[in-house]
Amino acid sequence: MSDSSSDSSPPRTAPASLPLVTAPHGSALLRSLTGPLARWLPRQRWFAGKGRPLSALTLVSATELLPCTAQGHTPGLLHLLVRTREQDAGRPAAGDCYQLLLGVRPVLPPALGGGLVGRPTEGPLRGRAVYEALDDPRLATLLLERLRAPGRLGSLSFGRAPGSAIPSGLDARVLTGEQTNSSVVYGEQHILKLFRRVSPGVNPDLELPLALAEAGCTRVPAPSAWFEAAFPSAAAGAVGEPLTLGVLQPYLAGCTDGWQLAIASLSARTDFTQAAHSLGMATAEVHTALAAALPTSELGREDLEATAEAMAGRLADAAAAVPALRPFRDGLGRTYAALAAFARRGGTCPVQRLHGDLHLGQVLLAPESAHGTSHWSVIDFEGEPARPLADRRLPGPPVRDIAGMLRSFDYAACQHRASGAWVDAWSRANRAAFCRGYADASGVDPMDQVELLRAYETDKAVYEVLYEARHRPAWLHVPMAAIRRLAAAPD
């Protein structure tokens, strides 16, 4: 049965605290879970403190979505926000706040055994199996049902977009793969992204798609529902900023991401420039809609000179950490000097809200319609997850998104570098086609301000060198190919 009204169900309000988590049970609950969570958390792909043992856990909030101490075989569902503290070089370091969804059963079925967190030996959950709730289709489906009903439950607040249709009883499946969050697909109709590491403030992956939907932009799936938590304020009795915990959006079934399409084009040696051109147009449409919906500003001389100086500082830091980068410092430095000179000549740069982490994996192409047209959609407006949330919400120059996409074409091409000159030509042609498409849709050609584009592309490549050297040394040759090209570029 489909429910298309956002207000068809009255808000459901629950007591601010439930029996399991009232004092003294809240402290007893955390004490009983600290050992199992300390062993389980560092093994999760979304845990940011890998390699550093946990020294402490603090309970921020706990809410029962289903009773966890009931008798019988009915599973319980517990929502936790916990703050970690990790050991860093022998000294305790401030940790992060994580969202956990835990199932509770007297006996864990074998099919759910892989998600076992542990069996507390004390406290209100003593003797019960505690496990990753998203692995349990029954509990994942319950979460969707809760999103269908706006209102509050404990410290959690559930919202729903007016007119959104969220059918009931959809089957749930968890997406696997390397993700910094967790995603659940419901019946090939909706997808729920659960943010694991959370911070005070509205996540841009909710804020920006809501603004784009209100502006009528069809390039981004509009949020259907979401849920948040009220983060405790430092002031006694006050409530701080909300934490965005999850966003439910339409699932674009049948679409293929730009990375897969680019790799397929390279493998088959087919032309990709038409797709790159339409992708440039889609990017421009999103930027134009964001600029119309949210405040904009401009970087003048002082700001651009400071930007060039900051880029040079990041280059120096990266070169100190990655010896392969050192021979190219002078050549890359000329790019930043050219940006500062552009500023001194009166050059400016628009600033607005952005995607923040745009690349071929963040865009989806729908299959061709009966009329032979195709449609690009842009997803994942969270920005770079490693950056603080406050930074990710700051306006920035559109050229930063453009540079990210140009670097992504290079990354795809480097998967087939052994094919020689043809692959280099593929990358150049698609980079140019993307910029032409952007210009056709916006009236602003990124190539017209080459100092800006080259500086931001160089800054992105320097970041990539540092990232690959630390996390994927076998991929270091990919950004280094761009470093050699950019360092040798004429003034």
C-alpha positions in Angstrom: 0.0 0.0 0.0 1.4 3.4 -0.9 1.0 6.5 1.3 1.6 9.7 -0.6 0.6 12.2 2.2 3.2 13.6 4.5 0.6 14.3 7.2 -1.7 11.3 6.9 -0.4 9.9 10.2 -0.3 12.1 13.3 3.1 12.7 14.9 4.0 9.9 17.3 5.4 11.3 20.5 7.2 9.1 23.0 8.6 9.9 26.5 11.9 11.6 26.4 13.5 8.5 28.0 12.5 4.9 27.9 12.8 2.3 30.6 16.0 0.8 29.2 17.9 4.0 29.3 16.7 5.9 32.3 19.1 6.4 35.1 20.7 4.3 36.4 20.1 2.0 33.4 21.7 4.3 30.9 25.1 4.0 32.6 24.6 0.3 33.2 23.7 -0.1 29.5 26.9 1.6 28.3 29.0 -0.2 30.9 27.7 -3.6 29.7 28.3 -2.7 26.0 31.7 -1.0 26.3 33.8 -4.1 25.9 31.9 -5.6 22.9 31.8 -2.2 21.2 35.5 -1.5 21.8 36.3 -4.7 19.9 33.6 -4.3 17.2 33.8 -0.6 16.3 37.4 -0.6 15.0 36.6 -3.4 12.6 33.8 -1.4 10.8 34.7 0.1 7.4 33.1 3.4 8.4 35.1 3.8 11.7 37.6 6.6 11.3 40.0 5.7 14.1 41.4 2.5 12.6 44.7 1.5 14.1 44.1 3.3 17.3 42.7 1.4 20.3 39.6 2.9 22.0 40.4 4.1 25.5 36.8 5.2 26.4 33.2 5.3 25.2 30.6 8.0 26.3 26.9 7.5 25.8 25.4 10.6 24.1 21.9 9.2 23.7 20.0 5.9 23.6 16.5 5.3 22.3 14.5 2.1 22.0 12.8 1.9 18.6 11.5 -1.6 19.7 11.6 -2.8 23.3 14.9 -4.6 23.9 14.1 -6.5 27.1 10.7 -8.0 26.1 10.2 -11.7 26.5 9.9 -14.1 23.6 11.6 -14.1 20.2 10.7 -10.6 19.0 13.9 -8.6 18.3 14.5 -5.3 20.0 16.0 -2.3 18.2 18.2 0.1 20.0 19.5 3.4 18.6 22.7 4.8 20.2 24.9 7.8 19.8 28.3 7.2 21.4 31.4 9.3 21.6 34.7 7.6 21.3 38.1 8.4 22.8 41.1 6.9 21.2 44.8 6.5 22.1 47.1 8.4 19.8 50.8 7.9 20.3 50.2 7.0 23.9 48.1 10.1 24.6 44.3 10.1 24.7 42.9 11.9 21.7 39.4 13.4 21.3 37.3 11.0 19.3 34.2 11.2 17.2 30.4 10.7 17.7 29.0 7.6 16.0 25.5 6.5 15.2 24.8 2.8 16.0 21.7 0.7 15.3 21.8 -2.4 17.3 19.4 -5.4 17.3 18.8 -7.4 20.4 17.6 -11.1 20.5 17.7 -13.8 23.1 19.0 -16.2 20.4 20.7 -15.0 17.2 19.8 -16.9 14.0 22.8 -18.2 12.2 22.1 -15.9 9.2 22.8 -12.9 11.4 25.8 -14.3 13.1 28.3 -12.2 11.1 26.9 -9.0 12.6 27.3 -10.1 16.2 28.6 -7.3 18.4 28.6 -9.3 21.6 26.7 -10.8 24.5 26.7 -8.5 27.6 27.4 -10.3 30.8 25.8 -7.5 33.0 23.3 -4.7 32.7 19.8 -4.6 31.2 20.8 -6.7 28.2 22.7 -9.4 30.1 22.8 -12.7 28.2 21.2 -11.4 25.0 22.8 -11.2 21.6 23.5 -7.7 20.4 24.2 -7.3 16.7 24.2 -4.9 13.7 20.5 -4.2 13.2 20.8 -3.3 9.5 21.8 -6.9 8.7 18.3 -7.9 10.0 15.7 -7.3 7.2 13.0 -7.2 9.8 14.6 -4.4 11.7 15.7 -2.5 8.6 12.1 -2.6 7.4 10.9 -1.3 10.8 13.2 1.7 10.3 11.5 2.5 7.0 8.0 2.3 8.7 9.3 4.8 11.3 10.4 7.2 8.6 6.9 7.1 7.1 5.5 8.6 10.3 6.7 12.2 11.1 7.1 12.9 14.8 9.5 12.4 17.8 10.7 9.3 19.6 12.9 10.0 22.6 15.8 12.2 21.3 15.0 11.4 17.7 13.0 13.5 15.3 11.5 12.1 12.1 10.6 14.4 9.1 9.0 13.8 5.8 8.7 15.9 2.6 5.2 17.0 1.7 3.6 14.8 -0.9 6.4 12.2 -0.8 5.1 8.6 -1.6 6.8 6.0 0.6 5.1 2.6 0.2 4.8 0.3 3.2 6.3 -3.2 3.5 9.2 -2.9 1.1 12.0 -5.5 1.3 15.3 -4.2 2.6 18.8 -5.0 1.5 22.0 -3.4 2.7 24.5 -2.2 0.1 28.1 -3.6 0.6 31.4 -2.1 -0.5 33.7 0.6 0.7 31.5 3.3 2.2 31.9 5.9 4.9 28.3 5.5 5.8 25.7 2.7 5.5 23.0 2.4 2.8 19.8 0.4 2.7 17.7 -0.1 -0.5 14.0 -0.7 0.0 12.3 -2.5 -2.8 14.3 -0.8 -5.5 12.2 2.3 -4.8 14.0 4.1 -2.0 17.5 4.2 -0.6 18.3 5.3 3.0 21.7 6.7 3.8 22.7 6.4 7.4 25.5 8.7 8.5 27.8 6.8 10.9 30.1 9.6 12.0 27.9 12.5 12.9 28.5 16.1 14.0 26.3 19.0 15.1 24.7 20.8 12.2 22.5 19.9 9.2 24.4 17.5 6.8 24.7 19.0 3.3 23.4 15.7 1.9 20.0 16.8 3.3 20.3 20.5 3.2 21.3 20.9 -0.5 19.0 18.4 -2.1 16.1 20.0 -0.2 17.1 23.4 -1.5 17.4 22.0 -5.0 14.1 20.3 -4.9 12.4 23.5 -3.8 14.1 25.3 -6.7 12.7 22.8 -9.1 16.1 21.2 -10.1 15.5 17.7 -11.5 19.2 16.7 -11.5 19.2 15.6 -7.8 16.8 13.1 -6.2 14.6 15.0 -3.7 14.7 13.7 -0.1 11.5 11.8 0.8 12.2 11.6 4.6 14.9 12.0 7.1 15.6 11.8 10.8 17.8 13.8 13.3 18.8 13.9 16.9 19.0 16.9 19.2 22.6 17.2 20.2 23.1 18.2 23.8 24.3 21.8 24.3 27.1 22.9 26.6 24.6 25.2 28.3 22.6 23.5 31.1 19.2 22.5 30.0 19.7 23.8 26.4 19.4 21.9 23.2 22.1 22.4 20.6 22.2 22.0 16.9 20.4 19.0 15.3 22.5 16.0 14.0 21.4 14.7 10.7 21.3 10.9 11.1 19.7 9.6 7.9 18.2 10.6 4.6 15.7 8.6 2.5 15.6 9.4 -1.2 14.2 7.7 -4.4 16.4 4.9 -5.6 17.5 5.4 -9.2 17.2 1.8 -10.3 18.7 1.0 -13.7 21.1 3.9 -13.6 24.9 3.4 -14.1 27.4 5.6 -12.4 29.8 7.7 -14.5 32.9 5.8 -13.4 31.6 2.5 -14.7 30.5 4.1 -18.0 33.9 5.8 -18.4 35.8 2.5 -17.8 33.5 0.7 -20.2 34.2 3.4 -22.9 37.9 3.0 -22.4 37.7 -0.8 -22.5 35.7 -0.7 -25.7 37.6 2.3 -27.2 34.3 4.1 -27.8 33.6 7.8 -27.9 32.5 9.3 -24.6 32.5 13.0 -25.4 28.7 13.3 -25.9 28.2 11.9 -22.4 30.9 14.2 -21.0 29.3 17.2 -22.6 25.9 16.4 -21.2 27.5 15.8 -17.8 29.1 19.3 -18.0 25.6 20.7 -18.6 24.1 18.8 -15.7 26.9 20.1 -13.4 26.2 23.7 -14.5 22.5 23.3 -13.9 23.1 22.1 -10.4 25.5 25.0 -9.7 23.1 27.5 -11.2 20.2 26.2 -9.1 22.3 26.3 -5.9 23.4 29.9 -6.6 19.8 30.9 -7.1 18.5 29.1 -3.9 21.3 29.9 -1.4 23.5 33.0 -0.7 26.5 33.7 -2.9 29.5 36.0 -2.7 32.8 36.7 -4.5 36.5 36.3 -3.8 38.5 39.4 -4.4 42.2 40.1 -4.4 43.0 39.5 -0.7 40.9 36.3 -0.6 42.5 34.9 -3.8 46.0 35.7 -2.7 45.3 34.0 0.6 43.9 31.0 -1.4 47.1 30.8 -3.4 49.2 31.0 -0.3 47.2 28.2 1.4 47.6 26.0 -1.7 51.3 26.6 -1.7 51.4 25.6 2.0 49.5 22.3 1.3 52.1 21.6 -1.5 55.0 22.1 0.9 53.4 19.8 3.5 52.7 17.1 0.9 56.2 17.3 -0.5 57.6 16.9 3.0 55.6 13.7 3.4 55.9 12.3 -0.2 59.5 12.4 -1.7 58.2 11.7 -5.2 56.5 15.2 -5.2 59.6 17.2 -4.4 61.2 17.5 -7.9 57.9 19.2 -9.1 57.6 21.9 -6.4 58.9 24.7 -8.5 56.7 23.9 -11.5 53.6 23.5 -9.4 54.5 26.7 -7.4 54.3 28.7 -10.6 50.6 27.7 -10.9 49.9 29.2 -7.5 52.0 32.3 -8.3 49.9 32.7 -11.5 46.7 32.6 -9.4 48.1 35.4 -7.1 49.0 37.4 -10.2 45.5 36.9 -11.6 44.2 38.4 -8.3 46.5 41.4 -8.5 45.2 42.1 -12.0 41.7 42.5 -10.6 40.6 38.9 -11.2 37.7 37.6 -9.0 36.0 34.3 -8.3 32.3 33.6 -7.5 31.6 31.6 -4.3 28.5 29.6 -3.6 27.4 26.3 -2.1 28.8 23.3 -4.0 28.7 19.5 -4.3 32.2 19.5 -2.6 33.4 16.0 -3.7 32.3 15.8 -7.4 33.7 12.9 -9.5 32.5 10.3 -11.9 31.3 8.0 -9.1 28.9 10.7 -7.8 26.9 10.9 -11.0 24.3 8.5 -12.4 23.1 8.1 -16.0 19.6 6.9 -16.6 18.9 4.6 -19.5 17.9 6.2 -22.7 14.2 7.0 -23.0 11.9 6.1 -25.9 12.9 9.5 -27.4 16.6 8.6 -27.3 17.5 11.0 -24.5 19.5 10.3 -21.4 19.6 12.0 -18.0 22.5 12.6 -15.6 21.7 12.8 -11.9 24.1 14.1 -9.2 24.1 12.3 -5.8 26.0 12.3 -2.5 26.2 16.0 -1.5 27.9 15.1 1.8 31.3 16.5 0.6 34.6 15.0 1.7 33.7 13.0 4.8 37.1 13.4 6.4 36.6 17.2 6.6 34.7 18.7 9.5 31.0 19.2 8.8 31.3 23.0 9.4 33.9 23.2 6.6 31.8 21.1 4.2 28.9 23.6 4.6 31.0 26.6 3.7 30.5 28.2 0.2 33.3 27.6 -2.3 34.2 28.4 -5.9 32.4 26.3 -8.5 35.7 25.7 -10.2 36.5 23.3 -7.3 33.8 20.9 -8.4 34.9 21.3 -12.0 38.5 20.5 -11.2 37.3 17.4 -9.2 35.5 16.1 -12.3 38.5 16.8 -14.6 40.7 14.8 -12.2 38.2 12.0 -12.3 38.5 11.7 -16.1 42.3 11.4 -15.6 41.8 8.7 -12.9 39.6 6.7 -15.3 42.1 7.0 -18.1 45.0 5.8 -15.9 43.2 2.5 -15.5 44.1 1.9 -19.2 47.4 3.8 -19.4 49.1 0.8 -21.1 47.0 1.5 -24.1 49.2 4.5 -24.8 48.4 7.7 -26.7 44.8 6.8 -27.4 44.0 6.9 -23.7 45.6 10.3 -23.2 43.6 11.6 -26.1 40.4 10.2 -24.6 41.1 12.0 -21.3 41.8 15.3 -23.1 38.8 15.1 -25.3 36.4 14.4 -22.5 37.8 17.0 -20.2 37.3 19.6 -23.0 33.8 18.3 -23.8 32.8 18.5 -20.1 34.0 22.2 -20.0 32.1 22.9 -23.2 28.9 21.4 -21.8 29.3 23.5 -18.6 29.8 26.6 -20.7 26.7 25.9 -22.9 24.5 25.5 -19.9 25.8 28.3 -17.7 27.4 30.8 -20.1 30.6 30.6 -18.1 33.5 28.7 -19.7 35.9 27.2 -17.1 38.7 27.5 -19.7 38.3 31.3 -19.8 40.0 31.7 -16.4 42.8 29.2 -16.8 44.6 30.5 -13.7 41.7 29.5 -11.5 41.1 26.1 -13.2 44.8 25.1 -13.2 45.3 26.1 -9.6 42.3 24.2 -8.3 43.2 21.1 -10.4 46.8 21.3 -9.1 45.6 21.6 -5.5 43.4 18.5 -6.0 46.2 16.5 -7.6 48.5 17.4 -4.7 45.8 16.2 -2.2 45.5 13.0 -4.3 49.3 12.3 -4.1 49.2 12.6 -0.3 46.1 10.4 0.0 47.4 7.7 -2.3 50.8 7.6 -0.7 49.2 7.1 2.7 46.3 4.7 1.8 46.9 3.2 -1.7 50.5 3.3 -2.7 49.9 1.2 -5.8 47.7 4.1 -7.1 50.3 6.8 -6.6 51.2 6.8 -10.3 47.8 8.1 -11.1 48.0 11.6 -9.5 51.7 11.7 -10.2 51.0 11.6 -14.0 48.9 14.8 -13.5 51.6 16.3 -11.3 54.2 16.0 -14.1 51.8 17.5 -16.7 50.7 20.4 -14.5 54.3 21.2 -13.4 55.4 21.3 -17.0 52.5 23.5 -18.2 53.6 26.9 -19.7 53.0 30.0 -17.7 
